[in-house]
């Protein structure tokens, strides 16, 4: 008979693409983002909640991983090198010289910069799992649950969450610590995650849950009633 996984969770926090180029005045999105409808203000509004979740995870000794979306100055890693069918908005995005590796644009925001012991995952595609070390690093410290926040909800956050789910991780989306330049698509992502993949919680509820459910170093035991029904956007 197959063994059942015990109801103990070992989470890690994943902070998606909170970088100068996307979120800081003077970055490439402020200069060029109007071409694709990028909303710098929406991205910046979530910084306080992201900072609160990071602080709580540090206090509770939950591992923290930051993703850093980069591209090469040469353009060798652009989608246009491989794809011939690219939606116009995505094609326009590729024309923006955003987050070139080694530049200030690519650096993580000073307000939430990584601390000693945090991890940075350099990525070149939407999912933080695509061609990166993330899965290996998570499994090497026995993480089984991903808490995800950052930008953009409908692109890199969604792709990372669904990849995590399909690789066997439990997933939690922090609704008010993620943002999209395209609100209707972002709302669709929240609905999809809550309906098909995992939990959708707001910052206050997540922090309360983590503090109340800690059971030793890195371990959390969530209430049984949480495990028997979905939690979607009401937290």
N, C-alpha and C positions, 0 to 999 in steps of 0.2 A: 504494500500500500504506500503511495507517495507520502513523503514527509510534508507536514505543514510548516510554513514559515512562522516563527513565533511573533506575537504582536509587539515587537520592539523595533524601533526605527533608528537608523543611523544617518542623519541628514547632513548635507552640505549645502552651502549657499552659493548660488551662481549669479553673478552680477554681469549683465550682458551689455557690452559696448557703450559704457558710459565714458565717452572720450571727448576730448576738446573739439575735434572736428565736427561731431554731431551735436554737442550740448553746450558749448561755450561761446559767448560773444567773441568775435574775431576769428572763429573757426571757419572751416570751409562751408558748413551748412548755412551759416549766417550770410556768407558772401554769395554762394551759388544755389542754396537750397530752394529758392523760389522757383527754380525751373521745374522742380518735381513736387512742389507743395509741402516741403519739409517744414515742420512746426517746431522751431527752436524753443519757444515758450512752453509748449506742452512737455517737451523733454526736460526742461529745467524745473518745472513744477514738482516733479517726483523726487528731486534730489533730497529734500528733507526726510521723506519716508525711507528712501534707500539708506540714508545715513543712520536712521534709527534702527533699521533691521540689521545693518552691519554691526552697530554697537551691541545690540542684543546677542548676536551670534558670537561676537568676540567674548562677551561676558560668559556665555554658556559653552564656550570652547567648541563651537561648531565650525568645521573647516570652511574657509572662504576662498572661492575661485572667481577671478575676474577674467572676462574675455576681452581681447583686444583685436578688433577687426583692422587688418592692414592690407595694403596693396604695395606692389613694387613700383618704383618710379618708372621702370621700363615698360610697365603694362603687361608683362608676360603672364601674369596670373588673372587677368580680366576674363569675365565670362565670354566676351566677344572672341576670345581665342578658340573657344570650343563650340559655342552655340551659334546657330543661324536664325533661330526663332526666339526673339527677345522682345517683350512688350516695350512700347515706346517709353513709358515712365522709367523702366529699369535701364533701358539704353541711355536715357538722359542722365540717370544717376551715375552711370559708368563714365560719363564725360566730366563729372565733378572730381577734381583732384583731391579726394578726401582721404585722410588717414594714411598717407604714404609712410611706409615703415621708416622709423628713425627720426620722424619729425615731431614737433610739438603737437600738431594736429592729431597724431595717433596716440598721444599719451592719455592716461586715465585722469579724470578730473581731480584737481587738488582737493576739493571738498570731501572726496570719498576715496582718496588714494590708498593703495594697498599698504598694509603694515607688514612688519617682519613676521614671517610664518604664513602669510597669504600666498596664493598662487596665481600666476598670470598665464592664461591660455591664449596663444597667438593663433588667430584663425583668418582664413581667406574666403570662407563661404558662410552662408546664412547660419547653418547649424554649428554649434560649438564642438560637436562630435566629429564633424567631417574633416578627415586628414589632420587630426590633432592628437595630443597625448591625453586628452581629458578622460576618456573611458578608462584607460590604464591607471591614471592617477587616482581616480575615484575608487576603483576596485582594489587598488593596493592599500587603501586605508579603510576598506570595508564599508564604504558609503552605499546605501541602498535607496536613498530618498533625496530628490533634488528640490530645493526651494529656489524659485527662479524670479528674477526681476530685472528691469532695465529697458532697453529700446532696441528695435521698434517692436511693439507688441505683436503686430501682424506679420513680421518677417523673421528676424533673428530669434526673438523670444519664442514664437510659436514653433519654428523649425527645431530649435533646441529641445523644447519640451516634448514634442512628439517623438523626436529621435530618442530622448531619454526613456520615454514610456515603452517604446518598441524594443529597447535594449534591456528592459526588465526593471527599470527604476520606478519607484513611486514618485509622483510629481505634485508640487504645490506651486500655484501661481499667486504672487502677491499683487492683487488687482490695482491698488492705488500706489504701487511702486513700479508700475510699468506704464508706458505711454506710446501712443501712435500718432503719426502725422495725419493719418486717415482714420478718424474716429469710428466710422461705421465698420471698417474692416477690423479695427481693434476690438470693438464690441463683439464681433463675430468670433474672434479668437477666444475671448473670455467665455463665451457660450460653449464653444467647442471643447475647451479644456474642462470646464465644469461638467459638461454632459458626457464626455467620452474618455477623458484621460486622468483627471485627478481632482484636486481640491482647488477652489478659488477663495482666497482669504484676503481680508484687508489687513493693513499693518498692525493696528491695535490688537485685533483678534489673534493674529499669528504670534505676536510677542507674548501675549497672555498665555496662549496655548503652549508655547515652548517653555516658558517659565514654570508652568504648572505641571508639565508632563516629563520633566527631566528625571532620568533614572540612572545616574552614574555617568561616567566619562563618555560623552558623545552619544549616549543612548536616551531614547525618549519612548514613553509608552502612552500613546494617544487613547482617549476614552473609547470604550467599546461602541458607544452609540455613534461616534464619528466614523467608525469603520463599517457600519452597516448601512449607511445611506450617503449619497453624495452631498458635498458642501459646495454651493455655487453662489458666489457673489453676494452673500448676505452677511458676511462676517465682519 
